[in-house]
Amino acid sequence: MDNWEKETLHAAQKNGADFTVFFFTPMCGNCQMASRLVDMTQNVDNIHTTIAKVDLNYVPEIAQTLEITSVPALVKFKEGNPVDVSYKLHDVTAIFEFLYSE
């Protein structure tokens, strides 16, 4: 996963891209575990879904706009717009189900 800054996220939204963002904070133990699980999905993903990491400490206004209530969180964007959020990042299966659900 690439680390995105606020500007990169806004540019992807403006361009109408499809992507998923993994929101985290560095001191969150569950975030570290979930990050490894999300990385695992990228290693076996033949569809090559774009997943970026964003540290919520640097983008609190985005957390408020997207109504992110806790971390870790995955937010799916379609055509640049947020369409779904998941806080269920406890296993690879749950992450795959979220990534490939319509």
PADO-385607 format. One record per residue: residue number from 1; residue in three letters; x, y, z of N, C-alpha, C in turn. Coordinates in nm, 3 decimals, always signed. Example, Ala and Ser with C-alpha at 12.3 -4.5 7.8 and 13.67 -1.06 7.14 Angstrom:
! PADO-385607
 pos code    n_px    n_py    n_pz   ca_px   ca_py   ca_pz    c_px    c_py    c_pz
   1  Ala  +1.319  -0.569  +0.780  +1.230  -0.450  +0.780  +1.320  -0.330  +0.780
   2  Ser  +1.285  -0.225  +0.708  +1.367  -0.106  +0.714  +1.290  +0.003  +0.787
! end
This chain:
! PADO-385607
 pos code    n_px    n_py    n_pz   ca_px   ca_py   ca_pz    c_px    c_py    c_pz
   1  Met  +0.084  -0.118  +0.000  +0.000  +0.000  +0.000  +0.088  +0.124  +0.000
   2  Asp  +0.050  +0.219  -0.078  +0.119  +0.347  -0.079  +0.057  +0.440  +0.024
   3  Asn  +0.141  +0.519  +0.090  +0.091  +0.622  +0.180  +0.050  +0.743  +0.098
   4  Trp  -0.074  +0.788  +0.118  -0.123  +0.904  +0.047  -0.134  +1.021  +0.143
   5  Glu  -0.103  +1.137  +0.091  -0.126  +1.262  +0.163  -0.266  +1.312  +0.124
   6  Lys  -0.310  +1.414  +0.193  -0.442  +1.472  +0.167  -0.458  +1.513  +0.021
   7  Glu  -0.354  +1.571  -0.036  -0.360  +1.618  -0.175  -0.380  +1.503  -0.274
   8  Thr  -0.313  +1.391  -0.249  -0.326  +1.275  -0.338  -0.467  +1.219  -0.331
   9  Leu  -0.523  +1.212  -0.212  -0.660  +1.164  -0.195  -0.758  +1.255  -0.267
  10  His  -0.742  +1.385  -0.250  -0.832  +1.480  -0.318  -0.818  +1.471  -0.470
  11  Ala  -0.697  +1.451  -0.519  -0.675  +1.439  -0.664  -0.744  +1.313  -0.718
  12  Ala  -0.734  +1.202  -0.646  -0.799  +1.078  -0.690  -0.951  +1.096  -0.691
  13  Gln  -1.004  +1.165  -0.592  -1.148  +1.191  -0.589  -1.188  +1.280  -0.707
  14  Lys  -1.111  +1.384  -0.731  -1.143  +1.478  -0.839  -1.138  +1.410  -0.975
  15  Asn  -1.046  +1.314  -0.990  -1.032  +1.241  -1.117  -1.136  +1.132  -1.134
  16  Gly  -1.219  +1.110  -1.032  -1.325  +1.009  -1.042  -1.273  +0.867  -1.041
  17  Ala  -1.167  +0.843  -0.967  -1.105  +0.711  -0.962  -1.182  +0.616  -0.869
  18  Asp  -1.161  +0.487  -0.893  -1.210  +0.382  -0.802  -1.090  +0.337  -0.719
  19  Phe  -1.103  +0.343  -0.586  -0.994  +0.305  -0.498  -1.049  +0.283  -0.358
  20  Thr  -0.965  +0.228  -0.272  -1.001  +0.207  -0.132  -0.892  +0.269  -0.047
  21  Val  -0.932  +0.329  +0.064  -0.836  +0.391  +0.154  -0.842  +0.321  +0.289
  22  Phe  -0.724  +0.284  +0.338  -0.707  +0.227  +0.471  -0.668  +0.342  +0.563
  23  Phe  -0.760  +0.380  +0.651  -0.734  +0.488  +0.746  -0.683  +0.426  +0.876
  24  Phe  -0.578  +0.487  +0.932  -0.513  +0.432  +1.051  -0.451  +0.544  +1.133
  25  Thr  -0.403  +0.507  +1.251  -0.315  +0.593  +1.329  -0.196  +0.506  +1.370
  26  Pro  -0.077  +0.564  +1.373  +0.044  +0.484  +1.397  +0.050  +0.413  +1.532
  27  Met  -0.008  +0.470  +1.635  -0.001  +0.411  +1.769  -0.109  +0.306  +1.795
  28  Cys  -0.193  +0.281  +1.698  -0.304  +0.186  +1.712  -0.255  +0.044  +1.682
  29  Gly  -0.257  -0.042  +1.783  -0.213  -0.181  +1.764  -0.299  -0.257  +1.665
  30  Asn  -0.431  -0.239  +1.672  -0.520  -0.306  +1.577  -0.495  -0.258  +1.434
  31  Cys  -0.456  -0.132  +1.420  -0.425  -0.078  +1.287  -0.304  -0.147  +1.227
  32  Gln  -0.203  -0.174  +1.309  -0.083  -0.241  +1.261  -0.116  -0.382  +1.213
  33  Met  -0.198  -0.453  +1.290  -0.238  -0.588  +1.251  -0.323  -0.583  +1.123
  34  Ala  -0.417  -0.492  +1.118  -0.505  -0.481  +1.001  -0.426  -0.441  +0.878
  35  Ser  -0.325  -0.357  +0.895  -0.242  -0.317  +0.781  -0.173  -0.438  +0.719
  36  Arg  -0.123  -0.528  +0.803  -0.060  -0.650  +0.751  -0.161  -0.736  +0.677
  37  Leu  -0.284  -0.744  +0.728  -0.388  -0.824  +0.661  -0.426  -0.763  +0.527
  38  Val  -0.439  -0.631  +0.522  -0.471  -0.565  +0.395  -0.357  -0.585  +0.296
  39  Asp  -0.233  -0.577  +0.344  -0.118  -0.604  +0.257  -0.125  -0.745  +0.200
  40  Met  -0.170  -0.841  +0.280  -0.183  -0.978  +0.232  -0.283  -0.987  +0.117
  41  Thr  -0.390  -0.910  +0.125  -0.488  -0.914  +0.016  -0.426  -0.860  -0.112
  42  Gln  -0.338  -0.763  -0.099  -0.271  -0.706  -0.216  -0.175  -0.805  -0.278
  43  Asn  -0.114  -0.890  -0.196  -0.018  -0.988  -0.247  -0.084  -1.100  -0.326
  44  Val  -0.212  -1.128  -0.299  -0.279  -1.237  -0.370  -0.388  -1.187  -0.464
  45  Asp  -0.403  -1.058  -0.474  -0.510  -0.998  -0.552  -0.473  -0.991  -0.700
  46  Asn  -0.543  -1.069  -0.783  -0.518  -1.066  -0.927  -0.590  -0.952  -0.996
  47  Ile  -0.679  -0.885  -0.927  -0.754  -0.774  -0.985  -0.679  -0.642  -0.966
  48  His  -0.585  -0.639  -0.876  -0.502  -0.522  -0.851  -0.583  -0.399  -0.809
  49  Thr  -0.660  -0.415  -0.705  -0.735  -0.306  -0.647  -0.640  -0.203  -0.587
  50  Thr  -0.664  -0.076  -0.612  -0.581  +0.029  -0.554  -0.624  +0.053  -0.411
  51  Ile  -0.531  +0.030  -0.319  -0.556  +0.056  -0.177  -0.444  +0.147  -0.128
  52  Ala  -0.483  +0.258  -0.069  -0.387  +0.355  -0.016  -0.402  +0.365  +0.135
  53  Lys  -0.295  +0.404  +0.202  -0.297  +0.426  +0.346  -0.297  +0.576  +0.373
  54  Val  -0.381  +0.617  +0.468  -0.385  +0.758  +0.509  -0.388  +0.763  +0.662
  55  Asp  -0.294  +0.837  +0.719  -0.285  +0.856  +0.863  -0.388  +0.962  +0.903
  56  Leu  -0.486  +0.921  +0.982  -0.593  +1.014  +1.022  -0.544  +1.129  +1.109
  57  Asn  -0.429  +1.114  +1.171  -0.375  +1.224  +1.252  -0.350  +1.349  +1.167
  58  Tyr  -0.324  +1.330  +1.038  -0.292  +1.442  +0.950  -0.411  +1.492  +0.869
  59  Val  -0.524  +1.422  +0.877  -0.641  +1.462  +0.799  -0.770  +1.453  +0.882
  60  Pro  -0.775  +1.520  +0.998  -0.894  +1.508  +1.082  -1.021  +1.558  +1.013
  61  Glu  -1.006  +1.655  +0.923  -1.125  +1.706  +0.853  -1.184  +1.600  +0.760
  62  Ile  -1.100  +1.514  +0.704  -1.150  +1.405  +0.619  -1.223  +1.302  +0.705
  63  Ala  -1.168  +1.273  +0.822  -1.235  +1.180  +0.914  -1.373  +1.231  +0.950
  64  Gln  -1.384  +1.361  +0.972  -1.513  +1.421  +1.007  -1.607  +1.417  +0.888
  65  Thr  -1.559  +1.452  +0.771  -1.643  +1.453  +0.650  -1.696  +1.313  +0.618
  66  Leu  -1.608  +1.213  +0.630  -1.648  +1.075  +0.598  -1.715  +1.005  +0.716
  67  Glu  -1.723  +1.075  +0.829  -1.784  +1.021  +0.950  -1.717  +0.892  +0.996
  68  Ile  -1.584  +0.890  +0.991  -1.507  +0.776  +1.040  -1.507  +0.783  +1.192
  69  Thr  -1.560  +0.677  +1.254  -1.577  +0.677  +1.398  -1.466  +0.607  +1.474
  70  Ser  -1.388  +0.524  +1.406  -1.275  +0.458  +1.471  -1.177  +0.408  +1.365
  71  Val  -1.060  +0.370  +1.411  -0.960  +0.311  +1.324  -0.925  +0.174  +1.378
  72  Pro  -0.884  +0.085  +1.292  -0.865  +0.099  +1.148  -0.999  +0.101  +1.075
  73  Ala  -0.997  +0.161  +0.957  -1.117  +0.166  +0.873  -1.077  +0.158  +0.726
  74  Leu  -1.158  +0.088  +0.649  -1.144  +0.086  +0.504  -1.261  +0.162  +0.445
  75  Val  -1.233  +0.255  +0.356  -1.339  +0.329  +0.287  -1.324  +0.306  +0.138
  76  Lys  -1.430  +0.258  +0.077  -1.430  +0.229  -0.066  -1.485  +0.350  -0.141
  77  Phe  -1.415  +0.389  -0.246  -1.455  +0.501  -0.332  -1.485  +0.448  -0.472
  78  Lys  -1.596  +0.490  -0.528  -1.630  +0.461  -0.668  -1.650  +0.594  -0.738
  79  Glu  -1.583  +0.610  -0.849  -1.588  +0.735  -0.926  -1.558  +0.855  -0.836
  80  Gly  -1.466  +0.835  -0.742  -1.422  +0.944  -0.655  -1.510  +0.971  -0.535
  81  Asn  -1.621  +0.898  -0.522  -1.713  +0.922  -0.412  -1.711  +0.808  -0.312
  82  Pro  -1.713  +0.837  -0.182  -1.717  +0.730  -0.083  -1.850  +0.656  -0.090
  83  Val  -1.843  +0.523  -0.098  -1.965  +0.445  -0.110  -1.986  +0.344  +0.003
  84  Asp  -1.880  +0.310  +0.073  -1.894  +0.210  +0.180  -1.776  +0.222  +0.275
  85  Val  -1.800  +0.183  +0.401  -1.694  +0.183  +0.502  -1.701  +0.052  +0.579
  86  Ser  -1.586  +0.001  +0.619  -1.581  -0.120  +0.701  -1.482  -0.101  +0.814
  87  Tyr  -1.525  -0.144  +0.931  -1.438  -0.147  +1.048  -1.404  -0.292  +1.084
  88  Lys  -1.454  -0.386  +1.004  -1.433  -0.529  +1.029  -1.308  -0.574  +0.956
  89  Leu  -1.195  -0.552  +1.018  -1.067  -0.583  +0.956  -0.991  -0.687  +1.038
  90  His  -1.066  -0.780  +1.096  -1.007  -0.880  +1.186  -0.949  -1.001  +1.115
  91  Asp  -0.988  -1.023  +0.989  -0.929  -1.134  +0.913  -0.932  -1.104  +0.763
  92  Val  -0.851  -1.178  +0.689  -0.837  -1.155  +0.546  -0.969  -1.177  +0.473
  93  Thr  -1.046  -1.274  +0.514  -1.174  -1.303  +0.449  -1.268  -1.184  +0.457
  94  Ala  -1.277  -1.122  +0.574  -1.364  -1.005  +0.591  -1.318  -0.891  +0.501
  95  Ile  -1.188  -0.875  +0.488  -1.134  -0.768  +0.403  -1.165  -0.795  +0.256
  96  Phe  -1.143  -0.920  +0.212  -1.176  -0.956  +0.073  -1.325  -0.934  +0.045
  97  Glu  -1.410  -0.976  +0.137  -1.554  -0.959  +0.117  -1.590  -0.812  +0.101
  98  Phe  -1.528  -0.727  +0.180  -1.555  -0.584  +0.169  -1.504  -0.529  +0.036
  99  Leu  -1.381  -0.565  +0.000  -1.321  -0.511  -0.123  -1.399  -0.549  -0.247
 100  Tyr  -1.457  -0.668  -0.249  -1.521  -0.716  -0.371  -1.673  -0.723  -0.363
 101  Ser  -1.730  -0.662  -0.259  -1.875  -0.651  -0.252  -1.918  -0.535  -0.341
 102  Glu  -2.037  -0.544  -0.394  -2.087  -0.434  -0.480  -2.153  -0.333  -0.395
! end
